Amino acid sequence: MTAAEPGGGAPPRSRVVVRTAVRRFVVLSIVTLLVLGAGAVFVCHRIAQDSALAEAQLRGATLAGTVAAPLVDERVRERDPEAMASLGTVLRRSMAVGSIRHVKLWTPEGRVLWSDESELIGRTYDLEPVVDGLVGTTRTVAELSLLDKAENVSERSEVELLEVYAGARDADGKDLVFEAYYSTAEMREREQEILGAILPVALGGLLLFQVAVMPLAISLARRVERGELQRIRLLRQTVLTTHRERLRIARDLHDGVVQDLAGLRYALPVVAAHVSDAPEAAAARDTLEQAREILGRDVEALRSLLVDIHPPGLEGTAFRDAVEDLAERTRRAGPEVWLEMPERSEWSIDVARVCYRVVQEALRNVATHAGAANAWVDVETVERQVRVVVADDGRGMPPGGTQDGHVGLRLLATHLEDLGGSLEVAPRPGGGTLLRALVPADLPAGT
């Protein structure tokens, strides 16, 4: 089969790689936008919550110091009905004009002096440390309450409220703690306002940035595509040149040196026939016979070299026949070789040629370096690649797992990487060495 000349458009595999890269960039950009959007929502939520808590603290401190505490005196502590009614009227009026849902007044001992939920008045509960720390001060604390405390039994249907505690002193100068629960509706409205103000700007800026970057990404992808195309063209031209040079060397050897040596080998018996049978000519006859044997071995070696330089046709069943020939030559060196491969290959001549080189180099190393009794060759198609595995039960890899001195393997690995494949050499489980090569099944013509 004649190798195709380089040229044409970008190979399909190159286009697929570029499209995949652009698609991946777009997907990652969308994911980034979603993550940043979620982050913006979280930040806005925190800003709204912190703002609502700060406002609730201010309201609670104001209500505690200017409204509730001045109305608490000894009569309220004694639960005088008139004093309790007067306090309740003022506090309920404050609740009606604000977003306050519930109010409690506490003594330092944890007794409820007053509550809009009358059943709690007079009951005693353990104050939390943070609340107990407000006694004797005018400080405030606020939090988003989960309504899971003992005194929140009647409030749990409301799911969540803003809870504010404020320290204060009553009309008699005694310490008390003011507690108020505010609705979270205003906080949620504030959160939506902040989201409406920040999110469009944040996501809009990011989206504009992505839109601005997209043409650059597409331009870069096209440059990569052109570079990949140029690389493949150069690789194709290099491999094609190498292939043609191998063919020229093989042809010159076959038509020149091999023919001359073969002719000389057949001429030696004729010369020997003219040598005298006298005892003193025995040495000459032996020399001629030795020369004939040496020439025979050299001719066979050169013919074997010709096959290595330029293997025979590898289409269809010829590929298995060629690998069988490699296996037979390896068997003559000692190891038994076992083959597992299809009777007829469906690969292109270019893929078959690369696979043949892999098996050839691997079996050469088995015969020369491994000291193995058995070798196994497995060739099969895996997805869009052809996998070639050659294993042996020999002495294995040298310490450290290096391939020092194995120039052929290093060159083969480089060649496969240039083609988009890979080569891995590792210890074989149970002893020996395992070579695994992956060859793209869609190699361009001329590879």
C-alpha positions as CSV (number, residue, x, y, z in Angstrom):
1,M,0.0,0.0,0.0
2,T,1.4,3.4,-0.9
3,A,1.6,5.9,1.8
4,A,-0.6,9.0,1.3
5,E,1.0,12.4,0.9
6,P,0.4,14.9,3.7
7,G,-2.1,17.5,3.2
8,G,-5.8,18.2,3.4
9,G,-7.7,19.8,6.3
10,A,-7.5,19.3,10.0
11,P,-7.8,15.6,11.0
12,P,-11.1,14.7,12.6
13,R,-9.4,13.8,15.9
14,S,-7.8,17.2,16.0
15,R,-11.2,18.9,15.5
16,V,-12.7,16.7,18.2
17,V,-10.0,17.6,20.7
18,V,-10.4,21.3,20.0
19,R,-14.2,21.1,20.3
20,T,-13.9,19.2,23.5
21,A,-11.5,21.8,24.9
22,V,-13.9,24.7,24.0
23,R,-16.9,22.7,25.4
24,R,-15.0,22.1,28.6
25,F,-14.1,25.8,28.9
26,V,-17.8,26.8,28.5
27,V,-18.9,24.2,31.0
28,L,-16.3,25.3,33.5
29,S,-17.3,28.9,32.9
30,I,-20.9,28.1,33.7
31,V,-20.0,26.2,36.8
32,T,-17.8,29.1,37.9
33,L,-20.7,31.5,37.4
34,L,-23.0,29.3,39.4
35,V,-20.5,28.9,42.2
36,L,-19.8,32.6,42.4
37,G,-23.6,33.3,42.2
38,A,-24.2,30.9,45.1
39,G,-21.4,32.7,47.0
40,A,-23.0,36.1,46.2
41,V,-26.3,34.8,47.5
42,F,-24.7,33.6,50.7
43,V,-22.9,36.9,51.2
44,C,-26.1,38.8,50.6
45,H,-27.9,36.6,53.1
46,R,-25.2,37.2,55.7
47,I,-25.2,41.0,55.1
48,A,-29.0,41.1,55.4
49,Q,-28.9,38.9,58.6
50,D,-26.2,41.0,60.2
51,S,-28.0,44.2,59.3
52,A,-31.3,42.9,60.7
53,L,-29.6,41.7,63.9
54,A,-27.9,45.1,64.4
55,E,-31.2,46.9,63.8
56,A,-33.0,44.6,66.2
57,Q,-30.4,45.2,68.9
58,L,-30.8,48.9,68.5
59,R,-34.6,48.6,68.7
60,G,-34.4,46.3,71.7
61,A,-32.1,48.5,73.6
62,T,-34.2,51.5,73.0
63,L,-37.5,49.8,73.9
64,A,-35.9,48.3,77.0
65,G,-34.3,51.5,78.3
66,T,-36.9,54.0,77.5
67,V,-40.2,52.1,77.6
68,A,-40.2,48.8,79.4
69,A,-37.7,49.3,82.3
70,P,-39.1,52.6,83.6
71,L,-42.5,51.0,84.1
72,V,-41.1,48.2,86.2
73,D,-41.2,48.8,90.0
74,E,-41.9,46.9,93.2
75,R,-45.6,46.7,92.3
76,V,-44.8,44.9,89.1
77,R,-42.6,42.6,91.0
78,E,-45.4,41.8,93.4
79,R,-47.7,41.3,90.3
80,D,-50.1,44.1,91.3
81,P,-52.9,43.9,88.8
82,E,-53.1,47.6,88.1
83,A,-49.3,47.9,87.6
84,M,-49.3,44.8,85.4
85,A,-52.1,46.1,83.3
86,S,-50.4,49.4,82.8
87,L,-47.2,47.8,81.8
88,G,-49.0,45.4,79.5
89,T,-50.9,48.2,77.8
90,V,-47.7,50.1,76.9
91,L,-45.8,47.0,75.8
92,R,-48.6,45.7,73.7
93,R,-49.0,49.1,72.0
94,S,-45.3,49.0,71.2
95,M,-45.7,45.5,69.8
96,A,-48.6,46.6,67.6
97,V,-46.7,49.5,65.9
98,G,-43.5,47.5,65.3
99,S,-42.5,44.1,64.1
100,I,-42.2,42.7,67.7
101,R,-44.0,39.3,68.0
102,H,-43.3,38.6,71.7
103,V,-41.8,40.3,74.7
104,K,-40.5,39.0,78.1
105,L,-39.1,40.8,81.1
106,W,-36.7,38.7,83.3
107,T,-35.3,39.0,86.8
108,P,-31.6,38.2,87.3
109,E,-32.8,34.9,88.9
110,G,-34.6,33.8,85.7
111,R,-38.2,34.6,86.7
112,V,-40.5,36.0,84.1
113,L,-41.8,39.3,85.4
114,W,-44.0,40.0,82.4
115,S,-44.8,38.3,79.0
116,D,-47.4,38.8,76.3
117,E,-48.0,35.1,76.8
118,S,-49.6,35.4,80.3
119,E,-49.1,31.7,81.1
120,L,-45.3,32.3,81.4
121,I,-45.5,35.1,84.0
122,G,-44.1,33.9,87.2
123,R,-42.3,30.9,85.9
124,T,-38.6,30.5,86.4
125,Y,-36.1,29.2,83.8
126,D,-32.3,28.9,83.7
127,L,-30.8,31.8,81.9
128,E,-28.2,31.1,79.3
129,P,-24.6,32.3,80.2
130,V,-24.7,34.9,77.5
131,V,-28.0,36.3,78.8
132,D,-26.9,36.0,82.4
133,G,-23.9,38.1,81.5
134,L,-26.2,41.0,80.6
135,V,-27.4,41.4,84.1
136,G,-26.1,44.7,85.6
137,T,-25.3,46.1,82.1
138,T,-27.0,47.9,79.3
139,R,-25.5,45.7,76.6
140,T,-27.5,43.8,74.1
141,V,-27.2,40.5,72.2
142,A,-29.2,39.3,69.2
143,E,-29.4,36.0,67.3
144,L,-31.6,34.2,64.8
145,S,-33.5,32.0,67.3
146,L,-34.4,28.3,66.5
147,L,-37.1,28.6,69.2
148,D,-35.9,25.4,70.9
149,K,-35.7,26.7,74.5
150,A,-38.1,25.7,77.2
151,E,-39.8,29.1,77.3
152,N,-40.5,28.9,73.5
153,V,-43.1,26.2,73.6
154,S,-45.9,28.4,72.4
155,E,-43.7,30.1,69.8
156,R,-42.3,27.1,67.9
157,S,-45.0,27.3,65.2
158,E,-43.4,30.4,63.9
159,V,-40.3,28.5,62.7
160,E,-37.7,31.4,63.2
161,L,-37.6,34.8,64.9
162,L,-35.0,37.4,65.7
163,E,-34.3,37.2,69.4
164,V,-32.9,40.2,71.3
165,Y,-31.8,40.4,74.9
166,A,-31.0,43.8,76.5
167,G,-29.8,44.5,80.0
168,A,-31.5,47.4,81.8
169,R,-32.4,48.9,85.3
170,D,-36.0,49.4,86.4
171,A,-37.6,52.4,88.1
172,D,-36.1,51.3,91.4
173,G,-32.6,50.8,90.0
174,K,-32.8,47.1,90.1
175,D,-31.4,44.9,87.3
176,L,-33.6,43.1,84.8
177,V,-33.3,41.6,81.3
178,F,-35.6,42.7,78.5
179,E,-36.3,40.1,75.8
180,A,-38.0,40.7,72.4
181,Y,-38.7,38.5,69.4
182,Y,-38.9,40.2,66.0
183,S,-40.3,38.9,62.8
184,T,-37.8,37.9,60.1
185,A,-40.0,39.2,57.4
186,E,-38.2,42.5,57.3
187,M,-34.9,40.7,57.3
188,R,-36.0,38.6,54.3
189,E,-37.2,41.7,52.5
190,R,-33.9,43.4,53.2
191,E,-32.1,40.3,51.9
192,Q,-34.1,40.5,48.7
193,E,-33.2,44.2,48.3
194,I,-29.5,43.5,48.8
195,L,-29.7,40.6,46.4
196,G,-31.5,42.8,43.9
197,A,-28.8,45.4,44.2
198,I,-25.6,43.2,44.3
199,L,-26.4,40.1,42.4
200,P,-27.1,41.6,39.0
201,V,-23.9,43.7,39.3
202,A,-21.8,40.7,40.4
203,L,-23.1,38.2,38.0
204,G,-23.5,40.7,35.2
205,G,-19.8,41.6,35.6
206,L,-18.8,38.0,35.6
207,L,-21.0,37.3,32.6
208,L,-19.5,40.2,30.7
209,F,-16.1,39.0,31.6
210,Q,-16.9,35.5,30.2
211,V,-18.3,37.0,27.0
212,A,-15.2,39.0,26.6
213,V,-12.9,36.0,27.3
214,M,-14.9,33.6,25.0
215,P,-13.6,35.1,21.7
216,L,-10.1,34.8,23.1
217,A,-10.7,31.2,24.1
218,I,-12.1,30.4,20.7
219,S,-9.1,32.2,19.0
220,L,-6.7,30.2,21.2
221,A,-8.5,27.0,20.4
222,R,-8.2,27.7,16.7
223,R,-4.5,28.5,17.1
224,V,-4.1,25.2,18.9
225,E,-6.0,23.5,16.1
226,R,-3.7,25.0,13.5
227,G,-0.7,24.1,15.6
228,E,-1.9,20.6,16.0
229,L,-2.6,20.3,12.3
230,Q,0.9,21.6,11.5
231,R,2.4,19.2,14.0
232,I,0.5,16.3,12.4
233,R,1.6,17.4,9.0
234,L,5.3,17.6,10.0
235,L,5.0,14.2,11.8
236,R,3.3,12.7,8.8
237,Q,6.0,14.1,6.5
238,T,8.8,12.9,8.9
239,V,7.3,9.4,9.2
240,L,6.6,9.2,5.5
241,T,10.2,10.2,4.7
242,T,11.5,7.6,7.2
243,H,9.2,5.0,5.6
244,R,10.5,5.8,2.1
245,E,14.1,5.8,3.3
246,R,13.5,2.3,4.9
247,L,12.0,1.2,1.6
248,R,15.0,2.5,-0.4
249,I,17.5,0.9,2.0
250,A,15.7,-2.4,1.8
251,R,15.5,-2.3,-2.0
252,D,19.2,-1.4,-2.3
253,L,20.2,-4.2,0.1
254,H,18.0,-6.7,-1.7
255,D,19.0,-5.8,-5.2
256,G,22.6,-5.2,-4.4
257,V,24.4,-6.8,-1.4
258,V,22.0,-9.7,-0.9
259,Q,22.0,-10.7,-4.5
260,D,25.8,-10.4,-4.8
261,L,26.3,-12.5,-1.6
262,A,23.8,-15.1,-2.7
263,G,25.4,-15.3,-6.1
264,L,28.9,-15.7,-4.4
265,R,27.5,-18.4,-2.2
266,Y,26.3,-20.4,-5.2
267,A,29.6,-19.8,-7.0
268,L,31.7,-21.3,-4.2
269,P,30.7,-24.9,-4.9
270,V,31.7,-24.4,-8.5
271,V,35.1,-23.2,-7.4
272,A,35.5,-26.0,-5.0
273,A,34.7,-28.5,-7.8
274,H,37.9,-27.3,-9.5
275,V,40.1,-27.8,-6.5
276,S,42.3,-30.8,-6.6
277,D,41.4,-33.8,-4.5
278,A,45.0,-34.1,-3.4
279,P,45.6,-34.1,0.4
280,E,47.6,-30.9,0.2
281,A,44.4,-29.1,-1.2
282,A,42.2,-30.2,1.8
283,A,42.8,-26.9,3.6
284,A,41.6,-25.0,0.5
285,R,38.5,-27.2,0.2
286,D,37.7,-26.7,4.0
287,T,38.1,-22.9,3.6
288,L,35.8,-22.8,0.7
289,E,33.1,-24.8,2.6
290,Q,33.4,-22.5,5.6
291,A,33.1,-19.5,3.4
292,R,30.0,-20.9,1.8
293,E,28.4,-21.5,5.3
294,I,29.3,-18.0,6.5
295,L,27.8,-16.5,3.3
296,G,24.7,-18.6,3.9
297,R,24.3,-17.3,7.4
298,D,25.0,-13.7,6.3
299,V,22.4,-13.9,3.5
300,E,19.8,-15.2,5.9
301,A,20.7,-12.5,8.5
302,L,20.4,-9.8,5.8
303,R,17.0,-11.1,4.6
304,S,15.8,-11.0,8.2
305,L,17.1,-7.5,8.5
306,L,15.2,-6.6,5.4
307,V,11.9,-7.8,7.0
308,D,12.8,-5.7,10.1
309,I,13.5,-2.6,8.0
310,H,10.5,-2.9,5.8
311,P,7.9,-5.5,7.0
312,P,5.7,-7.3,4.5
313,G,2.1,-6.3,3.7
314,L,0.1,-6.1,6.9
315,E,-3.5,-5.8,5.6
316,G,-6.2,-8.3,6.8
317,T,-4.8,-11.7,7.7
318,A,-1.2,-10.6,6.7
319,F,-0.8,-8.8,10.0
320,R,-1.3,-12.0,12.0
321,D,1.0,-13.9,9.6
322,A,3.7,-11.2,10.1
323,V,3.4,-11.4,13.9
324,E,3.5,-15.3,13.7
325,D,6.7,-14.9,11.8
326,L,8.1,-12.7,14.6
327,A,7.0,-15.2,17.1
328,E,8.7,-18.1,15.2
329,R,11.9,-16.2,15.1
330,T,11.7,-15.6,18.8
331,R,11.0,-19.3,19.5
332,R,14.2,-20.1,17.7
333,A,16.0,-18.0,20.3
334,G,14.5,-20.0,23.1
335,P,11.2,-18.7,24.6
336,E,7.9,-20.1,23.6
337,V,5.5,-17.4,22.3
338,W,1.7,-17.5,22.7
339,L,-0.5,-15.3,20.6
340,E,-3.9,-13.9,21.3
341,M,-5.2,-11.7,18.4
342,P,-7.9,-11.6,15.7
343,E,-7.4,-13.8,12.7
344,R,-8.0,-10.8,10.5
345,S,-7.3,-7.2,11.5
346,E,-9.7,-4.4,10.7
347,W,-7.1,-1.7,11.2
348,S,-5.6,0.5,8.6
349,I,-2.1,-0.3,7.2
350,D,-0.7,2.6,9.2
351,V,-2.1,1.3,12.5
352,A,-1.0,-2.2,11.7
353,R,2.5,-1.0,10.9
354,V,2.9,0.7,14.3
355,C,1.5,-2.3,16.1
356,Y,3.9,-4.5,14.2
357,R,6.8,-2.3,15.4
358,V,5.7,-2.6,19.0
359,V,5.5,-6.4,18.9
360,Q,8.8,-6.6,17.0
361,E,10.7,-4.4,19.5
362,A,9.1,-6.2,22.5
363,L,9.9,-9.7,21.3
364,R,13.4,-8.7,20.3
365,N,14.0,-7.6,23.9
366,V,12.4,-10.8,25.2
367,A,14.8,-12.9,23.1
368,T,17.9,-10.8,23.8
369,H,17.5,-9.6,27.5
370,A,14.7,-11.3,29.3
371,G,16.0,-14.9,29.7
372,A,12.3,-16.0,29.6
373,A,10.8,-19.4,29.0
374,N,7.5,-18.0,27.8
375,A,6.1,-14.8,26.2
376,W,2.6,-13.7,25.6
377,V,1.4,-11.4,22.8
378,D,-2.1,-9.9,23.1
379,V,-3.5,-7.5,20.4
380,E,-7.0,-6.2,20.6
381,T,-9.2,-3.1,19.9
382,V,-10.2,-1.1,23.0
383,E,-12.7,1.7,22.2
384,R,-10.8,4.0,19.7
385,Q,-7.4,2.5,20.4
386,V,-5.5,-0.7,19.6
387,R,-3.9,-2.2,22.7
388,V,-0.8,-4.3,22.3
389,V,0.4,-6.2,25.4
390,V,3.6,-8.3,25.4
391,A,4.5,-10.1,28.7
392,D,7.2,-12.6,29.6
393,D,8.2,-14.6,32.7
394,G,11.9,-13.7,32.5
395,R,14.2,-12.0,34.9
396,G,12.1,-8.8,35.0
397,M,13.1,-5.1,35.0
398,P,16.4,-3.9,36.5
399,P,16.4,-2.4,40.0
400,G,14.7,1.0,40.0
401,G,12.5,0.0,37.0
402,T,14.5,2.0,34.5
403,Q,15.0,1.2,30.8
404,D,18.6,2.3,30.7
405,G,20.3,1.0,27.6
406,H,17.0,0.1,25.8
407,V,17.3,2.7,23.1
408,G,14.7,1.0,21.0
409,L,12.1,1.2,23.7
410,R,12.8,4.9,24.3
411,L,12.5,5.7,20.6
412,L,9.3,3.6,20.4
413,A,7.8,5.4,23.3
414,T,8.6,8.8,21.8
415,H,7.1,7.8,18.5
416,L,3.9,6.6,20.1
417,E,3.6,9.8,22.1
418,D,3.9,11.8,18.9
419,L,1.1,9.8,17.4
420,G,-1.1,10.3,20.5
421,G,-0.6,6.9,22.0
422,S,1.5,5.7,24.9
423,L,3.9,3.0,26.0
424,E,4.2,1.6,29.5
425,V,6.8,-1.0,30.7
426,A,6.2,-2.4,34.2
427,P,7.0,-5.5,36.3
428,R,4.6,-8.4,35.5
429,P,2.7,-9.8,38.4
430,G,4.3,-13.2,39.1
431,G,7.6,-12.2,37.6
432,G,8.9,-10.9,34.4
433,T,8.1,-7.8,32.4
434,L,4.9,-6.4,30.9
435,L,4.9,-4.0,28.0
436,R,1.6,-2.2,27.2
437,A,1.2,0.1,24.2
438,L,-1.9,2.0,23.1
439,V,-2.1,3.0,19.4
440,P,-4.8,5.4,18.2
441,A,-7.0,3.5,15.8
442,D,-7.6,6.6,13.6
443,L,-4.0,7.4,12.6
444,P,-3.7,9.6,9.6
445,A,-2.5,8.0,6.4
446,G,1.3,7.8,6.0
447,T,2.0,7.2,9.7
